[in-house]
Amino acid sequence: MARRWWRRLPLGPFRPLEPTVAVLRLDGVIGGRGQRSLTLRRFAGVIDRAFAVRGLKAVALAINSPGGSPAQSALLYRRIRQLASERNVPVLAFTEDVAASGGYWLALAADEIYAEDTSLVGSIGVISSGFGFVDVLNKLGVERRLYTSGENKSLLDPFLPEVPHDIERLKTLQTDLHDSFKDMVRERRGVKLKGDEAKIFSGEVFTGRRALGLGLVDGLGDLRGITRERFGEEVRLRIFEPERRRSFLMRWFSPFGSEAGDIAGELLNRIEERLVWSRFGL
């Protein structure tokens, strides 16, 4: 208790600063349209504030994401790396349930990555999914009409039969994105990577323990334990995340109008998010 006498002093230039770690909570589907989605637009200000804390020792990324948009993953990654370089602040990443696909891309923004034994990590690949409604339209007697200027303007229209040329175009796009992802992993993990690259970059998801063996993470542990070990028991964790909007029930009981459309849209967004999470059994 004697060590903490200075905590009772008023704020001022002579008060010792507690070692502080800013914790950025990156939780959700990346680039989704829902209120909980991970996008640079939602998180830019939050990231800036996290790196502006007095007495900052490190920024910790608490990641729980099944992935999503490659572009938003790259934008969030770049903003974190830019500020880390400008402020000369180390970044640590801690995976929770899952840091897969774009979620792992976010983890690459850290200088060190830690996982739980049972975290799901990796899924270094690209996936596209959709539905085909051709037979449904035929049964309903509905004719699909599509007009474009440019032979490649349309890509795999769900209301038209699949075209081999469109499938090939999609695979080309996926290959380009996958190559960018692999280059990022090689750049950030470098000589830490172990084992066969074909396995690492196959799109497979690994437990935290297997990810450690492959060099995808640096250690096993949780945020509080690692930061206390690194910066001492007096370390202060400050949580940063976007302000939450009004709850679903609050919007439901608001006067109807545009709110009704918001509710319907949010329900659809939640369904889309659930489909992404379900790929990992979550």
C-alpha positions in Angstrom: 0.0 0.0 0.0 2.9 2.3 0.7 3.9 2.2 -2.9 0.7 3.8 -4.0 0.8 7.0 -1.8 1.2 9.1 -4.9 -2.1 8.1 -6.3 -3.8 10.4 -3.7 -1.9 13.4 -5.0 -3.8 15.9 -7.2 -3.2 15.7 -10.9 -0.3 17.9 -11.9 3.1 17.9 -13.7 4.9 16.3 -10.8 2.6 13.3 -10.3 4.2 10.1 -11.6 2.3 8.7 -14.6 0.9 5.2 -14.3 2.2 2.9 -17.1 -0.8 2.7 -19.4 -1.8 0.3 -22.2 -4.6 1.5 -24.5 -6.8 -1.4 -25.4 -8.5 -1.3 -28.8 -11.5 -3.7 -29.0 -11.8 -4.9 -32.5 -14.9 -7.1 -32.3 -17.2 -8.1 -35.2 -17.4 -8.6 -38.9 -15.0 -6.4 -40.9 -16.7 -4.1 -43.4 -20.3 -5.1 -42.6 -23.1 -2.7 -42.8 -24.4 -3.2 -39.3 -23.8 -0.9 -36.3 -21.2 -3.2 -34.8 -19.2 -3.6 -38.0 -15.4 -3.0 -38.1 -14.7 -0.2 -40.6 -12.1 2.6 -40.7 -15.0 5.1 -40.7 -16.2 3.9 -37.3 -12.8 3.3 -35.8 -10.5 6.1 -37.1 -11.2 8.4 -34.2 -11.1 5.6 -31.7 -7.6 4.5 -33.0 -6.4 8.1 -32.9 -7.5 8.6 -29.3 -5.9 5.3 -28.2 -2.5 6.4 -29.5 -2.8 9.9 -27.8 -2.9 8.6 -24.2 -0.5 10.1 -21.7 2.0 7.7 -20.3 1.3 5.2 -23.1 3.5 2.1 -23.0 1.7 0.1 -25.7 -1.5 -0.3 -27.6 -3.2 -3.7 -27.3 -5.5 -5.0 -30.0 -8.2 -7.2 -28.5 -9.4 -9.1 -31.6 -12.5 -11.2 -32.0 -13.3 -11.2 -35.7 -14.1 -13.9 -38.3 -13.0 -11.5 -41.1 -14.8 -9.7 -43.8 -13.8 -7.0 -46.2 -10.2 -7.2 -47.4 -10.2 -3.5 -48.1 -11.4 -2.5 -44.7 -8.9 -4.9 -43.1 -6.1 -3.2 -45.0 -7.3 0.3 -44.1 -7.6 -0.5 -40.4 -4.2 -2.2 -40.5 -2.6 0.8 -42.2 -4.0 3.3 -39.8 -2.7 1.4 -36.8 0.8 0.9 -38.3 1.0 4.6 -39.3 0.3 5.8 -35.7 2.5 3.1 -34.2 5.4 4.4 -36.3 4.7 8.1 -35.7 4.4 7.7 -31.9 7.0 5.0 -31.6 4.6 2.9 -29.6 4.7 -0.9 -29.6 1.5 -2.8 -30.6 0.4 -6.1 -29.1 -2.4 -8.2 -30.4 -4.5 -10.7 -28.4 -6.9 -13.0 -30.1 -10.0 -14.1 -28.3 -12.5 -16.6 -29.8 -11.3 -16.1 -33.4 -8.9 -14.0 -35.4 -9.4 -15.5 -38.8 -9.1 -14.2 -42.4 -9.4 -10.4 -42.1 -9.3 -10.8 -38.3 -5.8 -12.2 -38.6 -4.9 -9.4 -41.0 -5.8 -7.0 -38.2 -3.5 -9.0 -35.8 -0.6 -8.5 -38.3 -0.7 -4.8 -37.4 0.9 -5.8 -34.0 4.6 -6.3 -33.3 3.7 -9.4 -31.3 0.6 -11.6 -31.4 -0.7 -13.7 -28.5 -3.5 -16.2 -28.6 -5.4 -18.5 -26.2 -4.9 -22.3 -26.6 -8.4 -22.5 -27.9 -8.5 -19.4 -30.1 -9.1 -20.0 -33.8 -6.4 -18.3 -35.9 -5.4 -18.1 -39.5 -7.8 -18.8 -42.4 -5.3 -17.1 -44.7 -7.4 -17.2 -47.9 -10.3 -15.6 -49.8 -13.9 -16.7 -49.9 -16.9 -15.6 -52.0 -20.4 -17.0 -51.5 -23.8 -16.4 -52.8 -27.1 -17.9 -54.1 -28.6 -18.8 -57.4 -32.2 -18.0 -58.0 -32.6 -19.1 -61.7 -35.0 -22.0 -61.0 -37.0 -19.9 -58.6 -37.6 -17.3 -61.4 -38.5 -20.0 -63.9 -41.1 -21.5 -61.5 -42.6 -18.1 -60.9 -42.6 -17.3 -64.6 -40.4 -14.2 -64.1 -37.9 -13.2 -66.8 -34.7 -11.6 -65.7 -33.6 -8.6 -67.9 -30.1 -7.2 -67.6 -28.5 -4.5 -69.8 -24.8 -3.5 -69.5 -22.3 -1.4 -71.4 -19.1 -3.3 -71.2 -18.8 -7.1 -71.7 -17.5 -7.7 -68.2 -19.8 -5.3 -66.3 -21.9 -8.1 -64.8 -20.3 -10.8 -62.7 -22.2 -13.9 -61.6 -25.6 -12.4 -61.6 -27.6 -14.6 -59.1 -30.7 -14.5 -61.3 -28.9 -15.9 -64.4 -27.1 -19.2 -65.0 -23.4 -19.4 -64.1 -21.0 -18.6 -67.0 -17.6 -20.2 -67.0 -16.0 -16.9 -68.0 -17.4 -15.2 -65.0 -16.2 -18.0 -62.7 -12.7 -17.6 -64.1 -12.8 -13.8 -63.5 -13.9 -14.3 -59.9 -11.1 -16.8 -59.3 -8.6 -14.3 -60.8 -9.8 -11.6 -58.4 -9.6 -14.1 -55.5 -6.0 -15.0 -56.4 -4.9 -11.4 -56.5 -6.4 -10.8 -53.0 -4.9 -14.0 -51.7 -1.5 -13.0 -53.0 -1.8 -9.7 -51.2 -2.7 -11.4 -48.0 0.2 -13.9 -48.3 2.6 -11.0 -49.0 1.4 -9.2 -45.8 1.9 -12.3 -43.7 5.4 -12.8 -45.0 6.3 -9.2 -44.5 5.0 -9.1 -40.9 5.9 -12.5 -39.7 9.1 -13.1 -41.7 11.5 -15.7 -40.3 9.0 -16.5 -37.6 6.9 -18.6 -40.0 7.6 -22.3 -39.6 6.5 -25.3 -41.6 5.1 -25.7 -45.1 3.7 -22.4 -46.6 1.2 -24.4 -48.6 -0.4 -25.4 -45.4 -0.1 -22.0 -43.8 -1.7 -20.3 -46.8 -4.3 -23.0 -47.5 -7.1 -21.1 -45.9 -7.1 -23.6 -43.0 -7.9 -22.3 -39.5 -5.7 -23.4 -36.6 -6.0 -23.5 -32.8 -3.8 -21.0 -30.9 -1.4 -23.8 -30.0 -1.0 -25.0 -33.6 -0.7 -21.4 -34.7 2.2 -21.0 -32.3 3.9 -24.0 -33.8 3.5 -22.5 -37.3 4.8 -19.1 -36.3 1.5 -17.3 -36.8 1.5 -16.1 -33.2 4.3 -15.3 -30.8 2.9 -16.8 -27.6 0.0 -18.1 -25.6 -1.6 -15.9 -23.0 -4.3 -13.3 -22.2 -4.2 -9.5 -22.4 -4.2 -8.8 -18.7 -1.6 -11.4 -17.8 0.9 -10.5 -20.6 0.6 -6.7 -20.0 1.2 -7.1 -16.3 4.1 -9.3 -16.9 5.5 -6.9 -19.4 4.8 -3.5 -17.8 4.3 -4.4 -14.1 1.3 -5.0 -11.8 0.6 -1.2 -11.7 -0.2 -1.1 -15.4 -3.5 0.6 -16.2 -5.6 -0.8 -19.1 -7.8 1.8 -20.8 -10.5 0.5 -23.1 -11.2 2.2 -26.4 -14.2 1.3 -28.6 -16.8 3.3 -30.7 -19.7 4.7 -28.8 -22.7 2.5 -28.9 -25.8 3.7 -30.6 -29.3 3.3 -29.1 -30.2 -0.3 -28.4 -32.6 -2.3 -30.6 -35.4 -2.0 -28.0 -35.0 1.8 -27.8 -35.2 2.1 -31.6 -38.2 -0.3 -31.6 -40.2 1.9 -29.2 -39.2 5.1 -31.0 -41.8 6.8 -33.3 -41.9 4.8 -36.5 -40.9 6.1 -39.9 -37.3 5.8 -40.9 -36.8 3.8 -37.7 -38.8 0.9 -39.1 -36.4 0.7 -42.1 -33.4 0.9 -39.7 -34.7 -2.0 -37.7 -35.3 -4.2 -40.8 -31.9 -3.3 -42.2 -30.2 -4.1 -38.9 -31.9 -7.5 -38.7 -30.6 -8.4 -42.1 -27.2 -7.2 -41.1 -27.3 -9.4 -38.0 -28.2 -12.4 -40.2 -25.3 -11.7 -42.5 -23.0 -11.4 -39.6 -24.2 -14.7 -38.1 -23.5 -16.5 -41.4 -19.9 -15.3 -41.3 -19.4 -16.3 -37.6 -21.1 -19.7 -38.3 -18.2 -20.7 -40.6 -16.1 -21.2 -37.4 -18.8 -22.9 -35.4 -19.5 -19.7 -33.3 
